[in-house]
Amino acid sequence: MKKLDFAKLEWVKVDPSTLGPMFITAVETTGVPGLVNAVVLHTATAAYSIEAGNPGLEVYKGKEVT
């Protein structure tokens, strides 16, 4: 798996109810500003950040900026 530089990704907020089942290939935590204490889930096609929100959790999808 290619190591991602989380600071260089564009993080787009997504509605968690739109996500279906996914196969997780890796789980990491990060200290990137804006992603502090986030759990990053890697799938075969994307990276998702799950963070504490107000209220509940927020989910962001990481996209490489080209």
C-alpha positions as CSV (number, residue, x, y, z in Angstrom):
1,M,0.0,0.0,0.0
2,K,1.2,3.5,-0.9
3,K,1.9,5.6,2.1
4,L,-0.3,8.7,2.0
5,D,0.7,12.2,3.1
6,F,-2.5,13.2,4.9
7,A,-1.6,16.9,4.8
8,K,-1.5,16.9,1.0
9,L,-4.9,15.3,0.6
10,E,-8.1,17.3,0.2
11,W,-10.6,16.1,2.8
12,V,-14.2,16.3,1.7
13,K,-17.0,15.8,4.3
14,V,-19.3,12.9,3.4
15,D,-22.6,11.7,4.8
16,P,-21.8,8.5,6.6
17,S,-25.3,7.1,5.7
18,T,-24.2,7.1,2.0
19,L,-21.3,4.7,2.7
20,G,-22.0,1.0,2.1
21,P,-20.0,-1.9,3.3
22,M,-16.3,-1.6,2.8
23,F,-13.2,-3.9,3.1
24,I,-10.7,-2.1,5.3
25,T,-7.0,-2.7,4.3
26,A,-5.4,-0.5,7.0
27,V,-6.2,1.6,10.0
28,E,-4.0,4.6,11.2
29,T,-4.3,7.5,13.5
30,T,-3.0,11.0,12.6
31,G,-2.0,14.2,14.1
32,V,-2.4,16.3,10.9
33,P,-3.9,19.7,11.7
34,G,-7.7,19.4,11.1
35,L,-7.4,15.7,11.5
36,V,-6.2,15.6,15.1
37,N,-6.9,12.2,16.8
38,A,-8.7,11.1,13.7
39,V,-8.9,7.4,12.7
40,V,-8.0,6.9,9.1
41,L,-9.5,3.9,7.4
42,H,-7.9,2.7,4.1
43,T,-9.9,0.8,1.5
44,A,-8.7,-0.3,-1.9
45,T,-9.9,2.9,-3.5
46,A,-10.0,5.6,-0.8
47,A,-9.0,6.8,2.6
48,Y,-11.7,7.9,5.1
49,S,-11.1,10.0,8.3
50,I,-13.5,9.5,11.2
51,E,-13.4,12.3,13.7
52,A,-15.2,13.5,16.7
53,G,-18.0,16.0,15.7
54,N,-20.5,18.0,17.5
55,P,-22.6,15.9,18.0
56,G,-21.5,12.4,17.0
57,L,-18.9,11.6,14.4
58,E,-17.9,13.2,11.2
59,V,-16.6,11.3,8.1
60,Y,-14.3,12.7,5.5
61,K,-13.0,11.2,2.3
62,G,-9.4,12.0,1.3
63,K,-8.8,12.9,-2.3
64,E,-5.4,13.4,-3.8
65,V,-5.0,17.0,-5.1
66,T,-3.7,17.0,-8.7
